[in-house]
Amino acid sequence: MSDIGHAGALLTVDLAALRANYRLLRETTGPAACAAVVKADGYGLGAVYVAQALQREGCQDFFVAHLQEAVALRAVLSQPARIMVLHGPTPGAEPDFVAHAITPVLNAPEQLSRWAEIGRPAWLQFDTGMTRFGLDPGEVLSALPLCGVMSHLACADTPAHPANAMQLRLFRDIAARFPGLPASLAASSGIFLGAAWHFDLVRPGAALYGVNPQPGQLNPMQPVVRLQGRVMQTRAVPAGTAIGYGLTRSTTRASRLATVAVGYADGFLRSSAGTAFWHGVRLPIMGRVSMDSIVLDVTDASLPPDALVDLIGPDHDVDAAADAAGTIGYEILTSLGSRYARHYIGA
Ligand SMILES: *Cc1c(COP(=O)(O)O)cnc(C)c1O
C-alpha cells in the first residue's frame, strides 16, 4: 500500500518487460535497426522513463509526433540518440529543430522547401496509400540532404488486407530512387507481416508497451502495464438493488458491491463494460462509470479492506480492457490518467 500513497489507483510500469519487448522486436527484425516510437508521453507510460530504459537497451532512434515532445526528450537522452518529429516543423519552428538537434520528418512540399533553406538532413515521408501524412510518390523534390525515406501502413494489423502488398510495392519503388539511404516502412504490426516489410529501420510503438501487434493471435509481447484501483467502500445489498447514474443496472442476487476510486476522469473510459479482477476472480463493473469511481460486484471474492483490484493486469491485459470498452489498446494506454500513483519497476 505504501506505493500508492493516497492516490485512487496504482499504475505499475514494468521497464524490464519493456526492454524484453524491445529485444524481441530487434531480434525479429535484425539486421534492420529498431527505433522506438515514444509519442504521446510514451503511449501514456512516461516518455522519459521509457526512452531512457530503451536507450540502455541500445535503442538509438526515437520518434515523437510534436516538437515539444522531442525537446523534452532531448533533455534526458544523451547525444548519440537521434530524435525525429513525425509531424515535421510547423512554419517558423525550423530554428528550434536545429537548436535542440532534432530531426524532422518532412511530409508536405511546403515543409520541404522551408527546411531546404536550413540545409540539414531530414527524413522524407511518402504517402503510399494511407492518405494521411507524406508526399505523393511522384512529387518532384528540391535537392536536400536526407537521413532516410519512410512511409506508414494503413492495414498492417490485418495481414490479408491487399493494401499491405500494394503499399510495399509502391514503397520499394520509392526506396529504389534513393539508393544507399535508409528506408523505413513497418510499425508494430508491420513487423509481423514478414521480413520484406522491415527494410533498414522499423518503428514500433504499441508492441513495445505490450499491445498485441497481431490481433486475434497469441500476443508475443510481454505485459508492461498494471493498473490497480483502490476499494474505497463496500456494502452488502439485496437482489434488485439499482446502481449508479441513471440506475441502469441492478443486482440479480444478494450481492457485495465495492466502490473503486477510478473513473472516466482517470481515462477509465465511460464505455467500459468490462470487469476488474481480484486474484483471478472476475469482478463485473456494475452500472455506469462515474467521473471518479466505478462500482464492482465483489460477491465472489473475499476482498480485504483497502484492497487493490486489477483493472489492467495478469487476468485482464490492455487488449482485453480495450475490447471491454469497445476500443483499441492504443486508446486505453494514451488515456491513462494523471491522478494515478505511478511506480516504475525493473529499471
Ligand atoms: C504512431 C506511429 C508509429 C508507431 O505505430 P505503432 O502501431 O504504435 O507501432 C510508427 N510510425 C508512424 C508514422 C506513426 O505515426
The ligand as a Tripos MOL2 file, in Angstrom:
@<TRIPOS>MOLECULE
LIG
   15    15     1     0     0
SMALL
NO_CHARGES

@<TRIPOS>ATOM
      1 C1          2.4760    6.0400  -34.3000 C.3       1 LIG1
      2 C2          3.3680    5.7080  -35.4580 C.ar      1 LIG1
      3 C3          4.2070    4.5750  -35.4100 C.ar      1 LIG1
      4 C4          4.0960    3.5450  -34.3190 C.3       1 LIG1
      5 O1          2.9370    2.7940  -34.5350 O.3       1 LIG1
      6 P1          2.5360    1.5190  -33.6430 P.3       1 LIG1
      7 O2          1.3790    0.9310  -34.3400 O.co2     1 LIG1
      8 O3          2.2040    2.0450  -32.2970 O.co2     1 LIG1
      9 O4          3.7310    0.6280  -33.6070 O.co2     1 LIG1
     10 C5          5.1160    4.3950  -36.4340 C.ar      1 LIG1
     11 N1          5.1760    5.2650  -37.4730 N.ar      1 LIG1
     12 C6          4.3660    6.3310  -37.5690 C.ar      1 LIG1
     13 C7          4.4660    7.2150  -38.7570 C.3       1 LIG1
     14 C8          3.4260    6.5700  -36.5860 C.ar      1 LIG1
     15 O5          2.5910    7.6160  -36.6870 O.3       1 LIG1
@<TRIPOS>BOND
     1     1     2 1
     2     2     3 ar
     3     2    14 ar
     4     3     4 1
     5     3    10 ar
     6     4     5 1
     7     5     6 1
     8     6     7 2
     9     6     8 1
    10     6     9 1
    11    10    11 ar
    12    11    12 ar
    13    12    13 1
    14    12    14 ar
    15    14    15 1
@<TRIPOS>SUBSTRUCTURE
     1 LIG1         1 GROUP 0 **** ****
